[in-house]
Amino acid sequence: MTGKGWFPPEGDVHVRIWLAGVVFDYRATAAAVRNLIHDWRRKHWCTIELIRDAIDAHRLLPRLPCEQLFLGP
């Protein structure tokens, strides 16, 4: 998975997580999503999609649960 072509350096990102056939759509800071993907690469525990949509479309999404955990080291 690579998002270098369009992944924003900051701001919020729309992330879709597939877990046991259930879809969860969230918004999270770009930094948290980078760390989430880094963790995911070590052990694939779900499927992750980065959704490229208009900024207004993901403002209504809930924040990624425990997003602060992915902002630490």
PEJOWO-V55391 format. One record per residue. N is the residue number from 1. SS is DSSP state (a for helix, b for strand, c for the rest). PHI is phi in degrees with one decimal (999 if undefined). Layout:
BEGIN
N/SS/PHI
N/SS/PHI
END
This chain:
BEGIN
1/c/999
2/c/-139.8
3/c/-127.3
4/c/-62.9
5/c/-70.5
6/c/-135.4
7/c/-63.6
8/c/-71.2
9/c/-70.9
10/c/-152.8
11/c/91.7
12/b/-97.1
13/b/-129.8
14/b/-89.8
15/b/-119.1
16/b/-113.0
17/b/-116.4
18/b/-102.5
19/b/-134.6
20/c/53.2
21/c/80.2
22/b/-108.8
23/b/-100.0
24/b/-126.0
25/b/-107.0
26/b/-138.5
27/b/-117.1
28/b/-155.6
29/b/-66.0
30/a/-58.1
31/a/-64.2
32/a/-64.7
33/a/-67.6
34/a/-58.8
35/a/-68.5
36/a/-60.2
37/a/-65.4
38/a/-59.8
39/a/-65.0
40/a/-62.2
41/a/-64.5
42/a/-73.1
43/c/-150.0
44/c/-76.1
45/c/-100.8
46/c/-164.0
47/b/-110.0
48/b/-119.9
49/b/-123.0
50/b/-101.0
51/b/-99.8
52/c/-97.5
53/c/-138.4
54/c/-65.3
55/a/-58.7
56/a/-67.2
57/a/-66.9
58/a/-97.4
59/c/-66.9
60/c/-86.8
61/c/-73.2
62/c/-69.7
63/b/-71.9
64/c/-59.2
65/c/-58.4
66/c/58.1
67/a/-54.9
68/a/-60.0
69/a/-63.4
70/a/-88.1
71/a/-95.8
72/c/-85.4
73/c/-68.5
END
